[in-house]
Amino acid sequence: MPSNTKAAGQCPKCGGDALACRYNFFDRGDLQVYSWEHRCGNCGWRETKASRTDEPADKQLPEPNKCPMCGRLGSNDQ
């Protein structure tokens, strides 16, 4: 698994143990994008959440470098 991807437990759809949490961070200076994806390697189910600094505060994730689905911290050193 790449360093920005970690095991995340059981899939909510199929119950398999192949759920992975993936973190991506993009920094252009005036814009930062944080994105999180949970994806099952067994059935393909996935859920994504993202936050951009050019969006209104109420549309941003409260802690963009923390996965809103499993709580793990992401590293911006990618």
C-alpha positions in Angstrom: 0.0 0.0 0.0 1.4 3.5 -0.8 2.3 5.6 2.2 -0.8 7.8 1.8 -3.1 4.7 1.9 -3.8 2.8 5.1 -6.0 -0.2 6.0 -9.3 1.1 7.4 -11.2 -1.9 8.7 -14.3 -3.6 7.3 -16.3 -2.5 4.2 -19.8 -1.2 5.1 -21.2 -2.8 2.0 -19.7 -6.3 1.8 -18.2 -6.7 5.2 -14.8 -7.6 3.8 -11.5 -6.6 5.4 -10.1 -4.9 2.3 -11.3 -1.3 3.1 -8.5 1.2 2.4 -8.3 4.9 3.4 -6.4 7.1 1.0 -5.3 10.7 1.6 -4.3 13.2 -1.0 -3.1 16.8 -0.5 -2.4 19.4 -3.1 -0.9 22.8 -2.4 -0.6 25.6 -5.0 0.2 28.3 -2.5 -3.1 30.2 -2.7 -5.1 27.0 -2.8 -4.9 23.8 -0.7 -7.1 20.7 -1.5 -7.5 17.8 1.0 -9.2 14.7 -0.2 -10.1 11.4 1.5 -11.3 8.2 -0.1 -12.4 5.0 1.5 -12.5 2.1 -1.0 -13.1 -1.6 -0.8 -10.7 -3.8 -2.6 -13.3 -6.6 -2.6 -16.5 -5.1 -3.9 -15.4 -1.6 -5.2 -17.6 0.4 -2.8 -16.1 3.8 -2.2 -16.9 7.1 -0.4 -15.0 10.3 -0.8 -14.8 13.6 1.1 -12.8 16.7 0.1 -12.1 20.2 1.3 -10.7 23.2 -0.6 -9.5 26.4 1.0 -11.3 28.5 -1.7 -14.7 27.3 -0.5 -16.8 29.0 2.2 -15.8 27.8 5.8 -19.1 25.9 6.2 -18.3 23.8 3.2 -14.8 22.8 4.4 -14.0 19.8 6.5 -13.5 20.9 10.2 -10.1 19.2 10.3 -9.0 18.7 6.7 -5.9 16.7 7.5 -8.0 14.2 9.6 -10.1 11.6 7.8 -13.8 12.4 8.5 -14.6 8.7 8.1 -12.0 6.9 10.2 -10.2 9.6 12.0 -6.6 8.9 10.9 -4.3 11.8 10.3 -2.8 12.5 6.9 0.6 13.7 6.2 1.2 16.6 3.8 4.7 15.4 3.1 3.8 13.5 0.0 
